Amino acid sequence: MKLYILSLGAGLLVGIIYSLLSVRSPAPPLIALVGLLGILLGEQVIPVGKQLFNGATFSTACDKAQATHHVLGQLPGRNTDDKASKEKQT
C-alpha cells in the first residue's frame, strides 16, 4: 500500500510541475521522453552520490552503483553475444 501512496504522490508532483510549465498531460512525445530521461538519471543521484562521498571517482561510482546499466539498459548486440558464447560452450 505504501508503494501506491508514494506513486500517487510522485504523480501529483509531476502534475503540478506540468501545470507550472503549462504542459498538458499526456505530454508531447519529446517532452515526455526528456522527462523519462530525467527520472532515470534522478534515480541514480543518491547511489552515485554515496559512492562519490566515500571517495570513489565518478566512473568507479557509476560502476559500483550500476548506474550505467540502469539508465541505458541492455545495449543492442549484448544478447546475441551471450547466446554465441553459450553455444561455443556446448
C-alpha positions in Angstrom: 0.0 0.0 0.0 2.9 2.3 0.8 4.2 2.0 -2.7 0.9 3.0 -4.2 0.7 6.1 -2.0 4.3 7.1 -3.0 3.4 6.5 -6.6 0.3 8.7 -6.3 2.4 11.4 -4.6 5.0 11.3 -7.3 2.3 11.6 -9.9 0.8 14.6 -8.2 4.2 16.3 -8.0 4.7 15.7 -11.8 1.2 17.0 -12.5 2.0 20.2 -10.5 5.2 20.6 -12.4 3.4 20.1 -15.7 0.9 22.7 -14.7 3.6 25.2 -13.8 5.3 24.6 -17.2 1.9 24.9 -19.0 2.3 21.4 -20.5 -0.8 19.3 -20.9 -0.8 15.7 -19.9 -0.1 13.4 -21.6 2.9 15.4 -22.6 4.1 15.8 -26.2 6.5 12.9 -27.1 9.7 14.8 -26.9 8.8 16.4 -23.6 7.7 13.1 -22.2 11.0 11.4 -23.3 13.1 14.1 -21.8 11.1 13.8 -18.6 11.7 10.0 -18.5 15.4 10.6 -19.0 15.3 12.9 -16.1 13.6 10.3 -14.0 16.2 7.6 -14.9 19.1 10.0 -14.1 17.5 11.3 -11.0 17.2 7.7 -9.6 20.9 7.4 -9.8 21.8 10.6 -8.0 21.7 9.1 -4.5 23.5 5.8 -5.2 26.3 7.5 -7.2 26.5 10.4 -4.7 27.0 7.9 -1.9 29.9 6.3 -3.8 31.4 9.7 -4.5 31.0 10.7 -0.9 33.0 7.6 0.0 35.9 8.8 -2.2 35.3 6.9 -5.4 36.0 8.6 -8.7 32.9 9.3 -10.9 33.4 6.4 -13.3 34.0 4.0 -10.4 31.0 5.3 -8.5 28.8 4.8 -11.6 30.2 1.2 -12.0 29.6 0.3 -8.3 26.1 1.8 -8.3 25.4 0.1 -11.7 24.1 3.4 -12.9 25.1 2.9 -16.5 23.3 -0.4 -16.8 20.2 1.1 -15.1 20.0 4.1 -17.3 21.0 2.5 -20.6 19.5 -1.0 -20.1 20.8 -3.9 -22.1 22.5 -2.4 -25.2 21.8 -3.9 -28.6 24.1 -6.8 -29.5 24.7 -7.8 -25.9 22.0 -10.5 -26.1 23.5 -12.1 -29.2 27.0 -12.1 -27.8 25.7 -14.0 -24.7 23.9 -16.6 -26.9 27.1 -17.0 -29.1 29.3 -17.7 -26.0 26.8 -20.2 -24.7 26.7 -22.0 -28.0 30.5 -22.2 -28.0 30.5 -23.8 -24.6 28.2 -26.7 -25.7 
